[in-house]
């Protein structure tokens, strides 16, 4: 397709999978992360990708990264606002710094990234924004992640209003809501957690980063040109069972 694609939080996990999928589709990808060594390593593993260091919680960093994307690729067509953090913190003991860190990255970072890219996406005439939200917050809850869930629900409120504001510019704004996806972070939860999650998913497996990346490709592609302000759940049916318990697969 030959588009210019910016992926924040693209150095690992879902973000790296998104970057790889766009590169394999023939797009020019700029991977953004906060750590230079990790960003460089991620870009080295994605054919044709470039890297940039930036903190999405800083609007000046967001503007600089967008400028780099435009300068290096001649424009900007797709923004994947994927950067996010998910530290566990019980509500009773959560302090202001913990709450602020999650809000700054997950919510403010999404707003600042999109805000910085508006003019470049308008000039593209095929501008697409894809936000990585989550089922946690908009649809489900998880103990210890009250701050995370709040930001992920807030991203969808931002998405809907931003979709209205940016529609006259020809820019669509949509979101993907992953369920449990096999990443470094999920693996760190341990095999017992992974098995519990697998048992709760009707399709009988934990998601892969490629499942999320495929949805991002669709939302950024011509087949989704008349879709905006929408959120697509990609969770293998995890949120469907009424009883909330493990899904018993026949066997």
QUIBELQUI-V635935 format. One line per field, one symbol per residue. phi: phi as a letter, one per 30 degrees, with the letter a starting at -180 (. if undefined). A space follows every 10 residues. Layout:
BEGIN
phi: ???
END
This chain:
BEGIN
phi: .idcbcbdic dahddddded dddddjcccc ccadcddddd ddddcceidc bbcacddcdd ddddddeddd ddbilbcbcc dceabbddae edcdcddddd ddddddcddd ddddedcedd ddddibdbcb cccaddjdbb bbejbddded ddddeddded dddddcedci ccbbbccddd bdbedddddj dddedddedc cediaddcdd ddedddeddc cddcdccaic bcdbbiiedd eddicddddd a
END
